[in-house]
Amino acid sequence: MIGEVWFYSLLYWLFALVVIFPPDEAVAAGLTVEALLSSCLGSQFTGFIQYQIRRTGATIIVHTLLLPGYILMLIKQEISLVHWANTQIHPDTAAITVIASFVPVLLTALIAGNWWRDNWQRHPLSCTLALYSQGNTASSNAWVSVASDVNIEFRRIDKFTTKPNSVCRVIATDSWLMKVTAYRVYLIHHRDAVLSLESSENHQLAQNRTLDTQLLDIKVTSIREGIPSFYIRLSSLEYKDLERKIVNPVINARQVVVHQSLSDRFLEAFLETVNVNPEVFIADEPTMCIGCMEVTANVTLQRRCGSVNTGSGSDCVACYCRPMWCVSCLSKWFAARQDQNLPESWLSSKAPCPTCRSTFCLLDVCIISNH
């Protein structure tokens, strides 16, 4: 008896977790609140704000229905509360449990009903939009004109959007920054937003550090009174895309090091390795790097791996080219000639000289000394 209860309970709450935190498979199969209620919610592309208002109200109600659904499931499977009562639970306690399970549903229904009255003007998102309205904030349509502007910008294809997890999205349009969660939508105008980079977190996907994924936590605060603060999370690879959309620069008071891309991280490792190599002096007049034409050529190739035990056979060739590249451009050239699926092997690999195609490795790259 108890074993059956635990079995059905486990199955039900696993189902509940899928409903609350839908995995990608469930989203692709259309097994989400938004997909199942799409006929009632409408389309977010025709009216993003109105869609989110209806979606948040429906999601809260559906999620609170999971508790009474659990009780009804037990009764459906003939593991009824009455059967429990014959063994260890009093019938009155069982009845009270059933009634109590519907209390959260009633409360959320009352909250959603209060939001719905007077054209949804009491919904938290409508209240936030009303603060940006130029008209009378007491009017039931104070937020509608602002919502129309947000809807227009959301339909543009150049908006920034990312999904850090299955129940959260971060959206940046030309004028607005939004965080969409299961129960709420946070919204702030770019000119009022103060973004502060709070912390970073590295998730190692492989043993080599070059495959780490860096996640950034950014606090968004409004200078306008009444707009709540919120946090957004995105990967370091998306950080630059967000910066292009927002107006105010991100404050990095904690000096968090942001790794923009795999090539940037490889450049750091490339520089660390090259700086260990001995510097060389070249009497020739330095020339501009032909790769970027912004800095002088500051590296040269001199075969050294023949005198150093690398643990493997060496096929590097002596290069007699004059210095024509800076260390940054040479690292990008080196990385572009490697297996992009195996970045952990880049530092120990080889590449052809960009000028004469002589094979070299990192041990052969030397910084040019100024004296």
Contacts in CASP RR format, 6 or more apart in sequence:
PFRMAT RR
TARGET T0000
AUTHOR 0000-0000-0000
METHOD contacts of the structure
MODEL  1
MIGEVWFYSLLYWLFALVVIFPPDEAVAAGLTVEALLSSCLGSQFTGFIQ
YQIRRTGATIIVHTLLLPGYILMLIKQEISLVHWANTQIHPDTAAITVIA
SFVPVLLTALIAGNWWRDNWQRHPLSCTLALYSQGNTASSNAWVSVASDV
NIEFRRIDKFTTKPNSVCRVIATDSWLMKVTAYRVYLIHHRDAVLSLESS
ENHQLAQNRTLDTQLLDIKVTSIREGIPSFYIRLSSLEYKDLERKIVNPV
INARQVVVHQSLSDRFLEAFLETVNVNPEVFIADEPTMCIGCMEVTANVT
LQRRCGSVNTGSGSDCVACYCRPMWCVSCLSKWFAARQDQNLPESWLSSK
APCPTCRSTFCLLDVCIISNH
1 79 0 8 1.000
1 83 0 8 1.000
1 87 0 8 1.000
4 77 0 8 1.000
4 79 0 8 1.000
5 74 0 8 1.000
5 79 0 8 1.000
8 73 0 8 1.000
8 74 0 8 1.000
8 77 0 8 1.000
8 79 0 8 1.000
9 70 0 8 1.000
9 74 0 8 1.000
12 69 0 8 1.000
12 70 0 8 1.000
12 73 0 8 1.000
13 70 0 8 1.000
16 66 0 8 1.000
16 70 0 8 1.000
18 26 0 8 1.000
18 31 0 8 1.000
19 33 0 8 1.000
19 62 0 8 1.000
19 63 0 8 1.000
19 66 0 8 1.000
20 63 0 8 1.000
20 66 0 8 1.000
20 167 0 8 1.000
20 182 0 8 1.000
21 165 0 8 1.000
21 166 0 8 1.000
21 167 0 8 1.000
22 31 0 8 1.000
22 32 0 8 1.000
22 166 0 8 1.000
22 167 0 8 1.000
23 166 0 8 1.000
24 166 0 8 1.000
26 32 0 8 1.000
27 35 0 8 1.000
27 166 0 8 1.000
30 36 0 8 1.000
33 55 0 8 1.000
33 58 0 8 1.000
33 59 0 8 1.000
33 62 0 8 1.000
34 41 0 8 1.000
34 55 0 8 1.000
37 58 0 8 1.000
37 62 0 8 1.000
40 54 0 8 1.000
40 58 0 8 1.000
41 51 0 8 1.000
41 54 0 8 1.000
41 55 0 8 1.000
41 58 0 8 1.000
42 51 0 8 1.000
42 54 0 8 1.000
43 51 0 8 1.000
44 51 0 8 1.000
44 52 0 8 1.000
44 154 0 8 1.000
45 154 0 8 1.000
45 155 0 8 1.000
46 151 0 8 1.000
47 147 0 8 1.000
47 151 0 8 1.000
47 154 0 8 1.000
48 150 0 8 1.000
48 151 0 8 1.000
48 154 0 8 1.000
48 155 0 8 1.000
49 125 0 8 1.000
49 129 0 8 1.000
49 147 0 8 1.000
49 150 0 8 1.000
49 151 0 8 1.000
50 120 0 8 1.000
50 147 0 8 1.000
50 151 0 8 1.000
52 125 0 8 1.000
52 180 0 8 1.000
52 185 0 8 1.000
53 115 0 8 1.000
53 120 0 8 1.000
53 123 0 8 1.000
53 125 0 8 1.000
53 126 0 8 1.000
56 123 0 8 1.000
56 125 0 8 1.000
56 182 0 8 1.000
56 183 0 8 1.000
56 184 0 8 1.000
56 185 0 8 1.000
57 108 0 8 1.000
57 112 0 8 1.000
57 115 0 8 1.000
57 183 0 8 1.000
58 112 0 8 1.000
59 182 0 8 1.000
59 183 0 8 1.000
60 108 0 8 1.000
60 111 0 8 1.000
60 112 0 8 1.000
60 183 0 8 1.000
61 105 0 8 1.000
61 108 0 8 1.000
61 109 0 8 1.000
61 112 0 8 1.000
63 182 0 8 1.000
64 104 0 8 1.000
64 105 0 8 1.000
64 107 0 8 1.000
64 108 0 8 1.000
65 105 0 8 1.000
67 101 0 8 1.000
67 104 0 8 1.000
67 105 0 8 1.000
68 98 0 8 1.000
68 101 0 8 1.000
68 102 0 8 1.000
68 105 0 8 1.000
69 101 0 8 1.000
70 101 0 8 1.000
71 81 0 8 1.000
71 97 0 8 1.000
71 98 0 8 1.000
71 101 0 8 1.000
74 80 0 8 1.000
74 81 0 8 1.000
75 81 0 8 1.000
81 89 0 8 1.000
81 91 0 8 1.000
81 94 0 8 1.000
81 95 0 8 1.000
81 97 0 8 1.000
81 98 0 8 1.000
82 91 0 8 1.000
82 94 0 8 1.000
84 94 0 8 1.000
85 91 0 8 1.000
85 93 0 8 1.000
85 94 0 8 1.000
114 122 0 8 1.000
115 122 0 8 1.000
115 123 0 8 1.000
115 126 0 8 1.000
118 140 0 8 1.000
119 140 0 8 1.000
119 141 0 8 1.000
119 144 0 8 1.000
120 126 0 8 1.000
121 127 0 8 1.000
121 130 0 8 1.000
121 140 0 8 1.000
121 141 0 8 1.000
121 142 0 8 1.000
121 143 0 8 1.000
124 184 0 8 1.000
124 185 0 8 1.000
125 184 0 8 1.000
125 185 0 8 1.000
125 187 0 8 1.000
126 143 0 8 1.000
126 147 0 8 1.000
127 143 0 8 1.000
128 186 0 8 1.000
128 187 0 8 1.000
128 227 0 8 1.000
128 228 0 8 1.000
129 142 0 8 1.000
129 143 0 8 1.000
129 146 0 8 1.000
129 147 0 8 1.000
129 150 0 8 1.000
129 187 0 8 1.000
130 137 0 8 1.000
130 142 0 8 1.000
130 143 0 8 1.000
130 146 0 8 1.000
131 137 0 8 1.000
131 224 0 8 1.000
131 226 0 8 1.000
131 227 0 8 1.000
132 146 0 8 1.000
132 189 0 8 1.000
132 224 0 8 1.000
133 142 0 8 1.000
133 143 0 8 1.000
133 145 0 8 1.000
133 146 0 8 1.000
135 142 0 8 1.000
136 142 0 8 1.000
149 175 0 8 1.000
150 173 0 8 1.000
150 176 0 8 1.000
150 187 0 8 1.000
153 159 0 8 1.000
153 173 0 8 1.000
153 174 0 8 1.000
153 175 0 8 1.000
153 176 0 8 1.000
154 171 0 8 1.000
154 173 0 8 1.000
156 173 0 8 1.000
156 174 0 8 1.000
158 174 0 8 1.000
159 171 0 8 1.000
159 172 0 8 1.000
159 173 0 8 1.000
159 174 0 8 1.000
159 245 0 8 1.000
160 170 0 8 1.000
160 171 0 8 1.000
160 172 0 8 1.000
160 173 0 8 1.000
160 238 0 8 1.000
160 241 0 8 1.000
160 242 0 8 1.000
160 244 0 8 1.000
160 245 0 8 1.000
161 169 0 8 1.000
161 170 0 8 1.000
161 171 0 8 1.000
161 172 0 8 1.000
162 169 0 8 1.000
162 170 0 8 1.000
162 234 0 8 1.000
162 235 0 8 1.000
162 238 0 8 1.000
163 169 0 8 1.000
163 170 0 8 1.000
164 170 0 8 1.000
164 215 0 8 1.000
164 232 0 8 1.000
164 233 0 8 1.000
164 234 0 8 1.000
167 181 0 8 1.000
167 182 0 8 1.000
168 179 0 8 1.000
168 180 0 8 1.000
168 181 0 8 1.000
168 182 0 8 1.000
168 233 0 8 1.000
169 179 0 8 1.000
169 180 0 8 1.000
170 177 0 8 1.000
170 178 0 8 1.000
170 179 0 8 1.000
170 180 0 8 1.000
170 232 0 8 1.000
170 233 0 8 1.000
170 234 0 8 1.000
170 242 0 8 1.000
171 177 0 8 1.000
171 178 0 8 1.000
171 179 0 8 1.000
171 180 0 8 1.000
172 178 0 8 1.000
172 242 0 8 1.000
172 245 0 8 1.000
172 246 0 8 1.000
173 245 0 8 1.000
174 245 0 8 1.000
175 189 0 8 1.000
175 190 0 8 1.000
176 187 0 8 1.000
176 188 0 8 1.000
176 189 0 8 1.000
176 190 0 8 1.000
177 187 0 8 1.000
177 188 0 8 1.000
177 189 0 8 1.000
177 190 0 8 1.000
177 193 0 8 1.000
177 220 0 8 1.000
177 245 0 8 1.000
177 246 0 8 1.000
178 185 0 8 1.000
178 186 0 8 1.000
178 187 0 8 1.000
178 188 0 8 1.000
179 185 0 8 1.000
179 186 0 8 1.000
179 220 0 8 1.000
179 230 0 8 1.000
179 232 0 8 1.000
180 186 0 8 1.000
186 220 0 8 1.000
186 228 0 8 1.000
186 230 0 8 1.000
187 227 0 8 1.000
188 220 0 8 1.000
188 222 0 8 1.000
188 224 0 8 1.000
188 227 0 8 1.000
189 224 0 8 1.000
190 245 0 8 1.000
190 246 0 8 1.000
190 247 0 8 1.000
190 248 0 8 1.000
191 247 0 8 1.000
191 248 0 8 1.000
192 222 0 8 1.000
192 223 0 8 1.000
192 224 0 8 1.000
192 227 0 8 1.000
193 220 0 8 1.000
193 221 0 8 1.000
193 222 0 8 1.000
193 246 0 8 1.000
193 247 0 8 1.000
193 248 0 8 1.000
194 220 0 8 1.000
194 221 0 8 1.000
194 222 0 8 1.000
194 223 0 8 1.000
194 248 0 8 1.000
194 251 0 8 1.000
195 218 0 8 1.000
195 219 0 8 1.000
195 220 0 8 1.000
195 221 0 8 1.000
195 246 0 8 1.000
195 248 0 8 1.000
195 249 0 8 1.000
195 250 0 8 1.000
195 251 0 8 1.000
196 218 0 8 1.000
196 219 0 8 1.000
196 221 0 8 1.000
196 250 0 8 1.000
196 251 0 8 1.000
196 252 0 8 1.000
196 253 0 8 1.000
197 216 0 8 1.000
197 217 0 8 1.000
197 218 0 8 1.000
197 250 0 8 1.000
197 251 0 8 1.000
197 252 0 8 1.000
197 253 0 8 1.000
197 254 0 8 1.000
197 256 0 8 1.000
197 258 0 8 1.000
198 217 0 8 1.000
198 218 0 8 1.000
198 219 0 8 1.000
198 231 0 8 1.000
198 254 0 8 1.000
198 256 0 8 1.000
199 216 0 8 1.000
199 217 0 8 1.000
199 254 0 8 1.000
199 256 0 8 1.000
200 214 0 8 1.000
200 215 0 8 1.000
200 216 0 8 1.000
200 217 0 8 1.000
200 236 0 8 1.000
200 256 0 8 1.000
200 257 0 8 1.000
200 258 0 8 1.000
201 214 0 8 1.000
201 215 0 8 1.000
201 217 0 8 1.000
202 212 0 8 1.000
202 213 0 8 1.000
202 214 0 8 1.000
202 215 0 8 1.000
203 212 0 8 1.000
203 213 0 8 1.000
203 214 0 8 1.000
203 215 0 8 1.000
204 211 0 8 1.000
204 212 0 8 1.000
205 211 0 8 1.000
205 212 0 8 1.000
205 213 0 8 1.000
206 344 0 8 1.000
207 344 0 8 1.000
208 343 0 8 1.000
208 344 0 8 1.000
209 265 0 8 1.000
209 269 0 8 1.000
210 262 0 8 1.000
210 265 0 8 1.000
210 266 0 8 1.000
210 269 0 8 1.000
210 343 0 8 1.000
210 344 0 8 1.000
210 346 0 8 1.000
211 343 0 8 1.000
211 344 0 8 1.000
212 259 0 8 1.000
212 265 0 8 1.000
213 235 0 8 1.000
213 236 0 8 1.000
214 235 0 8 1.000
214 236 0 8 1.000
214 258 0 8 1.000
214 259 0 8 1.000
215 233 0 8 1.000
215 234 0 8 1.000
215 235 0 8 1.000
215 236 0 8 1.000
216 233 0 8 1.000
216 234 0 8 1.000
216 235 0 8 1.000
216 236 0 8 1.000
216 239 0 8 1.000
216 256 0 8 1.000
216 258 0 8 1.000
217 231 0 8 1.000
217 232 0 8 1.000
217 233 0 8 1.000
218 231 0 8 1.000
218 232 0 8 1.000
218 233 0 8 1.000
218 234 0 8 1.000
218 250 0 8 1.000
219 229 0 8 1.000
219 230 0 8 1.000
219 231 0 8 1.000
220 229 0 8 1.000
220 230 0 8 1.000
220 231 0 8 1.000
220 232 0 8 1.000
221 229 0 8 1.000
222 228 0 8 1.000
222 229 0 8 1.000
234 242 0 8 1.000
236 258 0 8 1.000
236 259 0 8 1.000
236 260 0 8 1.000
236 261 0 8 1.000
237 260 0 8 1.000
237 261 0 8 1.000
239 258 0 8 1.000
239 260 0 8 1.000
240 260 0 8 1.000
243 249 0 8 1.000
243 250 0 8 1.000
252 258 0 8 1.000
259 265 0 8 1.000
262 343 0 8 1.000
263 331 0 8 1.000
263 332 0 8 1.000
263 335 0 8 1.000
266 331 0 8 1.000
266 335 0 8 1.000
266 343 0 8 1.000
266 346 0 8 1.000
267 328 0 8 1.000
267 331 0 8 1.000
267 332 0 8 1.000
269 347 0 8 1.000
270 327 0 8 1.000
270 331 0 8 1.000
270 334 0 8 1.000
270 335 0 8 1.000
270 347 0 8 1.000
270 362 0 8 1.000
271 327 0 8 1.000
271 331 0 8 1.000
273 347 0 8 1.000
273 362 0 8 1.000
273 365 0 8 1.000
274 299 0 8 1.000
274 327 0 8 1.000
274 362 0 8 1.000
274 365 0 8 1.000
274 366 0 8 1.000
274 367 0 8 1.000
275 367 0 8 1.000
277 304 0 8 1.000
277 362 0 8 1.000
277 363 0 8 1.000
277 365 0 8 1.000
277 366 0 8 1.000
277 367 0 8 1.000
278 366 0 8 1.000
279 366 0 8 1.000
279 367 0 8 1.000
279 368 0 8 1.000
279 369 0 8 1.000
280 300 0 8 1.000
280 302 0 8 1.000
280 366 0 8 1.000
280 367 0 8 1.000
280 368 0 8 1.000
280 369 0 8 1.000
281 368 0 8 1.000
281 369 0 8 1.000
281 371 0 8 1.000
282 300 0 8 1.000
282 323 0 8 1.000
282 368 0 8 1.000
284 322 0 8 1.000
284 323 0 8 1.000
286 296 0 8 1.000
286 297 0 8 1.000
286 298 0 8 1.000
286 323 0 8 1.000
286 368 0 8 1.000
287 296 0 8 1.000
287 297 0 8 1.000
287 322 0 8 1.000
287 323 0 8 1.000
287 324 0 8 1.000
288 294 0 8 1.000
288 295 0 8 1.000
288 296 0 8 1.000
288 297 0 8 1.000
289 295 0 8 1.000
289 296 0 8 1.000
289 297 0 8 1.000
289 298 0 8 1.000
289 324 0 8 1.000
289 325 0 8 1.000
289 326 0 8 1.000
289 329 0 8 1.000
290 297 0 8 1.000
290 324 0 8 1.000
290 325 0 8 1.000
291 325 0 8 1.000
291 326 0 8 1.000
291 329 0 8 1.000
292 326 0 8 1.000
292 328 0 8 1.000
292 329 0 8 1.000
295 326 0 8 1.000
295 328 0 8 1.000
296 326 0 8 1.000
297 323 0 8 1.000
297 324 0 8 1.000
297 325 0 8 1.000
297 326 0 8 1.000
297 368 0 8 1.000
298 323 0 8 1.000
298 326 0 8 1.000
298 327 0 8 1.000
298 367 0 8 1.000
298 368 0 8 1.000
299 323 0 8 1.000
299 325 0 8 1.000
299 326 0 8 1.000
299 327 0 8 1.000
299 330 0 8 1.000
299 365 0 8 1.000
299 366 0 8 1.000
299 367 0 8 1.000
299 368 0 8 1.000
300 321 0 8 1.000
300 322 0 8 1.000
300 323 0 8 1.000
300 366 0 8 1.000
300 368 0 8 1.000
301 319 0 8 1.000
301 321 0 8 1.000
301 353 0 8 1.000
301 358 0 8 1.000
301 360 0 8 1.000
301 364 0 8 1.000
301 365 0 8 1.000
301 366 0 8 1.000
302 318 0 8 1.000
302 319 0 8 1.000
302 364 0 8 1.000
302 366 0 8 1.000
303 316 0 8 1.000
303 317 0 8 1.000
303 318 0 8 1.000
303 319 0 8 1.000
303 360 0 8 1.000
303 364 0 8 1.000
304 363 0 8 1.000
304 364 0 8 1.000
304 366 0 8 1.000
305 314 0 8 1.000
305 316 0 8 1.000
305 361 0 8 1.000
305 363 0 8 1.000
305 364 0 8 1.000
306 314 0 8 1.000
306 316 0 8 1.000
308 363 0 8 1.000
310 348 0 8 1.000
310 361 0 8 1.000
310 363 0 8 1.000
314 361 0 8 1.000
315 350 0 8 1.000
315 359 0 8 1.000
316 350 0 8 1.000
316 358 0 8 1.000
316 359 0 8 1.000
316 360 0 8 1.000
316 361 0 8 1.000
316 364 0 8 1.000
317 358 0 8 1.000
317 359 0 8 1.000
317 360 0 8 1.000
318 358 0 8 1.000
319 353 0 8 1.000
319 356 0 8 1.000
319 358 0 8 1.000
319 360 0 8 1.000
319 364 0 8 1.000
320 356 0 8 1.000
321 353 0 8 1.000
321 355 0 8 1.000
321 356 0 8 1.000
321 358 0 8 1.000
323 368 0 8 1.000
324 354 0 8 1.000
324 355 0 8 1.000
325 333 0 8 1.000
325 354 0 8 1.000
325 355 0 8 1.000
327 365 0 8 1.000
327 367 0 8 1.000
330 354 0 8 1.000
330 365 0 8 1.000
333 351 0 8 1.000
333 354 0 8 1.000
334 346 0 8 1.000
334 351 0 8 1.000
334 362 0 8 1.000
335 346 0 8 1.000
337 351 0 8 1.000
337 352 0 8 1.000
338 345 0 8 1.000
338 346 0 8 1.000
338 349 0 8 1.000
338 351 0 8 1.000
339 345 0 8 1.000
339 349 0 8 1.000
347 362 0 8 1.000
348 361 0 8 1.000
349 361 0 8 1.000
350 359 0 8 1.000
350 360 0 8 1.000
350 361 0 8 1.000
351 359 0 8 1.000
351 360 0 8 1.000
351 361 0 8 1.000
352 358 0 8 1.000
352 359 0 8 1.000
352 360 0 8 1.000
353 359 0 8 1.000
353 360 0 8 1.000
END
